[in-house]
Amino acid sequence: MGEPWLFLPISPAETALLTAIVLVAGLVRGFAGFALSALVMASAASFIAPILLIPVLWFQEMAASILMARGGWQDADRPRTALLVVGNWIGWPLGLWMTVSLPVDTSSQVALGVILALAALQLLRVSIPALASHAGTLIAGTIAGIVSGVAHVGGLVVALYVLSQGNTARSMRGTLVLYLFIGSLGALVYLLYFGVMTRAATLGSLTLVPVTLLGVFLGTKLFNPRWEPYYKHFCLWLLIGLAAASLLRSVI
């Protein structure tokens, strides 16, 4: 392995596998507007420690967000996004504190269990009217921040929140894109403070950015307004599949 990958104790074969996972995750991110981190975590955490994946995922999310930022700004529900981001910045340090205070597997299992339950409620058309309020939006963002600090799947929580609002597919996707971009900027402060974002991690993460950008570009081309009637169910089943895979991996 080359110099940039010294911070990841993986073989050349595992490096190739990680690259393929990132490409597919980028494609899903470009199409759905979220799930990049969750897909990588669910697929790669079996051979890379989650704490080592966090800086990798930060750079890939930022690269994807920059590529999609223009459409996100135009299509997003910006007032709602602002509340989600504020909540995210409140929750991140709480999640990281939990990570160092509780067993990571236990915290991840709780977070993924909540995601599975909420996704199932959405598929069953069970609405949560309280989430439509300003306070509900702020709470959703805070929960997403906590889950990000624990298991780096906060985007799934926000996706569930956005999907519950009944907006158009384009608006839902734009809100997710804008939230992930601005929220990641605040998360960087916490990653640096906790010593997770190192020079070696940065160099290794940057080598995967072109792969992510290729996947996002292809995924963006796949997003077609004609598929809007299927968008919500696709996203919900994607959430359930990713959360279930991660939960199963954590208990075996």
C-alpha positions in Angstrom: 0.0 0.0 0.0 1.1 3.5 -0.7 1.9 6.2 1.8 -1.6 7.7 2.0 -3.1 4.5 3.2 -0.8 3.9 6.2 -3.5 5.1 8.5 -5.8 2.2 7.4 -4.5 -1.2 8.2 -5.9 -3.0 5.2 -4.5 -5.1 2.4 -4.4 -4.1 -1.3 -7.5 -6.4 -1.9 -9.4 -4.6 0.8 -8.3 -1.2 -0.6 -9.8 -2.3 -4.0 -13.0 -3.4 -2.2 -13.2 -0.1 -0.4 -12.8 1.8 -3.6 -15.7 -0.2 -5.2 -17.9 0.4 -2.2 -17.2 4.2 -2.3 -18.1 4.2 -6.0 -21.4 2.5 -5.5 -22.1 4.7 -2.4 -21.4 7.8 -4.5 -23.8 6.7 -7.1 -26.6 6.2 -4.5 -25.8 9.7 -3.0 -26.1 11.3 -6.5 -29.4 9.7 -7.1 -31.1 9.8 -3.6 -29.2 12.8 -2.1 -28.1 10.8 1.0 -26.9 7.4 2.2 -23.2 7.6 1.2 -21.8 7.3 4.7 -24.4 4.7 5.8 -23.7 2.5 2.8 -19.9 2.7 3.3 -20.3 2.0 7.0 -22.6 -0.9 6.5 -20.3 -2.4 3.9 -16.7 -1.6 5.0 -16.9 -1.6 8.8 -16.4 -5.4 8.8 -12.7 -4.9 7.8 -12.1 -1.2 8.8 -12.7 0.2 12.3 -15.6 2.7 12.2 -13.4 5.4 13.9 -11.0 5.1 11.0 -13.8 5.5 8.5 -15.1 8.7 9.9 -12.5 11.0 8.3 -12.8 9.1 5.0 -16.5 9.7 5.1 -16.2 13.3 5.9 -14.2 14.1 2.8 -16.4 12.0 0.6 -19.6 13.7 1.9 -18.0 17.1 1.4 -16.9 16.2 -2.2 -20.4 15.0 -3.0 -22.0 18.0 -1.4 -19.9 20.5 -3.3 -20.7 18.8 -6.6 -24.4 18.8 -5.8 -24.5 22.2 -3.9 -26.0 24.3 -6.6 -29.1 22.1 -7.0 -29.4 21.6 -3.3 -29.5 25.4 -2.7 -32.1 25.9 -5.4 -34.4 23.1 -4.4 -34.0 22.9 -0.6 -36.5 24.1 2.0 -33.8 26.5 3.4 -35.5 27.6 6.7 -36.1 23.9 7.6 -32.6 23.1 6.6 -31.2 25.8 8.9 -33.0 24.3 11.9 -31.8 20.8 11.1 -28.2 22.1 10.8 -28.3 23.9 14.2 -29.6 20.8 15.8 -26.9 18.8 14.1 -24.2 21.0 15.5 -25.7 20.6 19.0 -25.9 16.9 18.7 -22.5 16.1 17.2 -20.4 16.6 20.4 -23.0 14.7 22.4 -22.6 11.8 20.0 -18.9 11.8 20.2 -19.0 12.0 24.0 -21.2 8.8 23.9 -18.7 7.2 21.6 -15.9 7.5 24.1 -18.2 6.7 27.1 -20.2 3.8 25.9 -19.3 0.6 23.9 -19.5 1.6 20.2 -21.4 -1.5 19.2 -24.1 -0.8 21.8 -24.5 2.8 20.7 -24.6 1.8 17.0 -27.2 -0.9 17.6 -29.5 1.6 19.4 -29.2 4.1 16.6 -29.8 1.6 13.9 -32.7 0.1 15.7 -34.4 3.6 15.9 -33.8 4.1 12.2 -35.4 0.7 11.4 -38.4 1.5 13.5 -38.9 5.0 12.0 -38.6 3.7 8.4 -41.1 1.0 9.1 -43.5 3.6 10.5 -43.1 5.6 7.3 -43.9 2.6 5.1 -47.0 2.0 7.2 -48.0 5.6 6.6 -47.8 6.5 10.3 -47.3 10.2 10.5 -45.6 12.2 13.3 -47.2 15.7 13.1 -44.9 17.1 15.8 -42.0 16.9 13.4 -43.5 19.6 11.3 -43.0 22.2 14.0 -39.9 24.3 14.4 -39.2 22.5 17.7 -39.7 19.1 16.0 -37.3 20.1 13.2 -34.6 21.2 15.7 -35.1 17.9 17.7 -34.7 15.9 14.5 -31.5 17.7 13.7 -30.1 17.2 17.2 -30.9 13.4 17.1 -29.2 13.3 13.7 -26.1 15.0 15.1 -26.0 12.5 18.1 -26.3 9.6 15.7 -23.6 11.0 13.5 -21.2 11.3 16.4 -22.0 7.7 17.4 -22.4 5.8 14.2 -22.0 8.4 11.4 -25.5 7.7 10.0 -27.1 11.0 10.9 -28.0 11.5 7.3 -30.5 8.6 7.6 -32.3 10.3 10.5 -32.6 13.5 8.5 -33.8 11.5 5.4 -36.6 10.0 7.5 -37.5 13.5 8.8 -37.5 15.0 5.3 -39.5 12.1 3.9 -42.2 12.6 6.5 -42.9 16.2 5.4 -44.7 15.3 2.1 -42.6 17.6 -0.1 -41.7 16.9 -3.7 -38.8 14.5 -4.4 -36.7 17.4 -5.7 -37.3 19.5 -2.6 -36.6 16.5 -0.3 -33.4 15.7 -2.2 -32.3 19.4 -2.2 -32.9 19.7 1.6 -30.8 16.6 2.3 -27.9 17.8 0.0 -27.8 21.3 1.7 -28.1 19.8 5.2 -25.2 17.4 4.6 -23.0 20.1 3.1 -23.5 22.7 5.9 -23.7 20.2 8.7 -20.3 18.7 7.6 -18.6 22.1 8.0 -19.5 22.2 11.7 -18.6 18.6 12.2 -15.1 19.2 11.1 -14.5 21.4 14.2 -15.4 18.5 16.4 -13.4 15.9 14.4 -10.3 18.1 14.8 -11.0 18.7 18.5 -11.3 15.0 19.2 -8.1 14.2 17.2 -9.9 12.1 14.6 -9.0 14.2 11.6 -5.2 13.6 11.2 -2.8 14.4 8.4 -2.5 10.7 7.4 -6.3 10.3 7.4 -6.6 13.4 5.2 -4.2 12.2 2.7 -5.8 8.7 2.5 -9.3 10.2 2.3 -8.4 12.5 -0.6 -7.3 9.6 -2.8 -10.9 8.4 -2.8 -12.5 11.7 -3.7 -12.3 11.2 -7.5 -14.0 7.9 -7.1 -16.8 9.5 -5.1 -17.2 12.3 -7.6 -17.5 9.8 -10.5 -20.2 7.9 -8.6 -22.1 11.1 -7.7 -22.0 12.3 -11.3 -23.5 9.0 -12.5 -26.1 8.9 -9.8 -27.2 12.5 -10.6 -27.7 11.5 -14.2 -30.0 8.7 -13.1 -32.3 11.1 -11.1 -35.3 11.6 -13.3 -38.4 13.6 -12.4 -40.5 10.8 -14.0 -39.5 8.5 -11.2 -40.8 10.8 -8.4 -43.8 8.5 -7.6 -41.3 5.8 -6.7 -38.7 8.0 -4.9 -40.1 7.9 -1.3 -40.5 4.1 -1.3 -37.1 3.6 -2.8 -35.5 5.8 -0.1 -37.3 4.1 2.7 -36.4 0.6 1.6 -32.9 1.8 1.1 -32.8 3.0 4.7 -34.2 -0.2 6.0 -31.8 -2.3 4.0 -28.7 -0.3 5.1 -29.8 -0.1 8.7 -30.6 -3.8 8.8 -27.3 -4.8 7.2 -25.4 -2.6 9.7 -27.4 -4.0 12.7 -26.8 -7.6 11.6 -23.1 -6.9 11.2 -22.9 -5.5 14.7 -24.4 -8.4 16.4 -22.6 -11.3 14.7 
